[in-house]
Amino acid sequence: MANIFTKGKQHNEFSWDNLGDIKEGRGDLGEEMPVLVYRLMQYTMLDVLTKAYGVEIANQHFRDCGHLAGTEFAKNALDLTTDLDNFLVGLQTALKELKVGILRMENFDPESGEIVLTVGQDLDCSGLPVTNETVCTYDEGFIAGILEAYTGKKYTVREIDCWANGDRVCRFNGVAH
């Protein structure tokens, strides 16, 4: 007997439009939800992927998901035609308004494209117990996707400091290729 929950169901390629009209659909509950619910979804998915594929592949899938989200976020929520200073102000404002975190640029080399960013009060990890690891692989992809959408250059972004390894901000190093 066919499973009634999967019969005829297919996966559609991601589209910003498929996020729907959240205000209309969640009239009484609103657009916000607790960070606990977001982390519950994120860390249970990562746990399942890690058990199925191992840590490296699971982390790469999370980076890839973050990259797609960052690219689409940049294309649909940011001004990609402005100069770098105004772009960063727009990105800082959007991330703060959406309660993702507080973004600061520590360093940018215009010749190489190398960038160092911090995110304080990060949605993914602020307040986690110290486990001596960096855990924001989704954010690595998210930031890379945003940088690529803005610059047109491919970026590799890695977290170098994290709340989970004892720091109080997440620090990311981005390198253009």
C-alpha positions as CSV (number, residue, x, y, z in Angstrom):
1,M,0.0,0.0,0.0
2,A,1.3,3.4,-0.9
3,N,2.2,5.9,1.8
4,I,-0.5,8.6,1.7
5,F,2.0,11.2,2.8
6,T,4.4,10.7,-0.1
7,K,2.2,9.5,-2.9
8,G,2.6,11.9,-5.8
9,K,4.7,14.3,-3.8
10,Q,7.7,15.8,-5.6
11,H,10.4,18.2,-4.6
12,N,10.4,21.5,-6.3
13,E,13.5,23.5,-6.9
14,F,13.8,26.4,-4.4
15,S,12.2,29.7,-5.4
16,W,12.0,32.8,-3.2
17,D,8.3,33.0,-4.3
18,N,7.6,29.6,-2.7
19,L,8.3,31.1,0.7
20,G,4.7,32.4,0.5
21,D,2.8,35.2,2.1
22,I,3.8,34.7,5.7
23,K,1.7,37.7,7.0
24,E,-1.4,36.3,5.4
25,G,-0.8,32.7,6.4
26,R,0.2,33.4,10.0
27,G,-2.2,36.2,10.7
28,D,-2.6,35.4,14.4
29,L,0.9,34.0,15.1
30,G,2.9,36.6,13.1
31,E,6.2,36.3,11.3
32,E,8.5,35.6,14.2
33,M,9.2,32.4,16.1
34,P,11.5,31.5,19.0
35,V,15.2,30.8,18.3
36,L,14.6,27.5,20.2
37,V,12.4,26.3,17.3
38,Y,14.9,27.3,14.6
39,R,17.7,25.6,16.4
40,L,15.6,22.5,17.1
41,M,15.0,22.2,13.3
42,Q,18.6,23.0,12.4
43,Y,20.4,20.7,14.8
44,T,18.1,17.8,14.4
45,M,18.6,18.0,10.6
46,L,22.3,18.2,11.1
47,D,22.2,15.2,13.4
48,V,20.3,13.1,10.9
49,L,22.6,14.1,8.0
50,T,25.7,13.4,10.1
51,K,24.5,9.9,11.1
52,A,23.6,9.2,7.5
53,Y,26.7,10.7,5.7
54,G,29.4,11.5,8.3
55,V,30.5,14.9,9.6
56,E,32.3,16.2,6.5
57,I,29.5,15.5,4.1
58,A,26.8,16.7,6.5
59,N,28.7,20.0,7.0
60,Q,29.1,20.4,3.3
61,H,25.4,19.9,2.7
62,F,24.7,22.5,5.4
63,R,27.2,25.0,3.8
64,D,25.5,24.4,0.4
65,C,22.1,25.1,2.0
66,G,23.4,28.2,3.5
67,H,25.0,29.3,0.2
68,L,21.7,28.9,-1.6
69,A,19.9,30.8,1.1
70,G,22.5,33.6,1.2
71,T,22.4,33.9,-2.6
72,E,18.6,34.1,-2.7
73,F,18.5,36.4,0.3
74,A,21.0,38.8,-1.3
75,K,19.1,38.8,-4.6
76,N,15.7,39.4,-3.0
77,A,16.4,41.4,0.1
78,L,19.5,43.5,-0.5
79,D,20.6,46.2,-3.0
80,L,23.3,44.6,-5.1
81,T,23.9,47.7,-7.2
82,T,25.3,50.0,-4.5
83,D,28.9,50.6,-3.3
84,L,30.4,48.3,-0.7
85,D,29.8,50.6,2.3
86,N,26.1,51.0,1.5
87,F,25.8,47.3,0.8
88,L,27.3,46.5,4.2
89,V,25.0,48.9,5.9
90,G,22.0,47.4,4.2
91,L,23.2,43.9,5.1
92,Q,23.8,44.9,8.8
93,T,20.4,46.4,9.0
94,A,18.6,43.5,7.4
95,L,20.4,40.9,9.6
96,K,19.6,42.9,12.7
97,E,16.0,43.5,11.8
98,L,15.5,39.9,11.0
99,K,17.2,39.0,14.3
100,V,19.9,36.9,12.6
101,G,22.7,38.7,14.4
102,I,24.7,41.8,14.6
103,L,27.2,42.0,11.7
104,R,30.5,43.9,11.8
105,M,33.3,44.0,9.2
106,E,36.7,43.8,10.8
107,N,38.8,43.8,7.7
108,F,38.5,43.9,3.9
109,D,41.2,43.8,1.4
110,P,39.8,45.3,-1.9
111,E,42.7,43.8,-4.0
112,S,42.3,40.2,-2.9
113,G,38.7,40.3,-1.8
114,E,39.6,38.7,1.6
115,I,37.2,39.7,4.3
116,V,36.8,39.2,8.0
117,L,33.3,39.6,9.5
118,T,31.9,39.0,13.0
119,V,28.3,38.2,13.9
120,G,27.3,38.9,17.5
121,Q,24.3,37.3,19.1
122,D,24.3,34.8,16.3
123,L,21.0,33.0,15.6
124,D,22.8,29.6,15.3
125,C,25.1,29.5,18.3
126,S,25.0,32.3,20.8
127,G,24.3,30.8,24.2
128,L,25.4,27.2,23.3
129,P,27.5,25.3,25.7
130,V,31.3,25.5,25.0
131,T,32.3,22.3,23.1
132,N,35.5,23.6,21.7
133,E,34.3,23.5,18.1
134,T,32.9,25.9,15.5
135,V,29.4,25.0,14.6
136,C,28.2,27.7,12.2
137,T,28.7,25.8,8.9
138,Y,25.3,27.0,7.6
139,D,26.4,30.6,8.2
140,E,29.6,29.9,6.3
141,G,27.6,29.1,3.2
142,F,25.1,32.0,3.9
143,I,27.9,34.6,4.0
144,A,29.6,33.1,1.0
145,G,26.3,33.2,-1.0
146,I,25.8,36.9,-0.1
147,L,29.3,37.8,-1.0
148,E,29.2,36.0,-4.3
149,A,25.8,37.6,-5.2
150,Y,27.3,41.0,-4.5
151,T,30.8,40.7,-5.9
152,G,30.2,38.1,-8.7
153,K,33.3,36.2,-7.3
154,K,33.2,32.8,-5.7
155,Y,33.9,32.9,-2.0
156,T,35.0,30.3,0.5
157,V,34.1,31.3,4.0
158,R,35.1,29.6,7.2
159,E,34.3,30.3,10.8
160,I,37.4,30.9,12.8
161,D,35.8,31.8,16.2
162,C,32.5,30.7,17.6
163,W,30.5,30.9,20.8
164,A,30.7,27.1,21.0
165,N,34.5,27.3,21.2
166,G,34.4,29.9,23.9
167,D,34.2,33.2,22.0
168,R,31.4,35.6,22.4
169,V,31.1,36.5,18.6
170,C,31.3,34.3,15.5
171,R,34.2,35.4,13.3
172,F,34.3,34.4,9.6
173,N,37.2,34.7,7.2
174,G,36.1,34.9,3.5
175,V,38.5,34.4,0.6
176,A,37.6,35.2,-3.0
177,H,38.6,32.9,-5.8
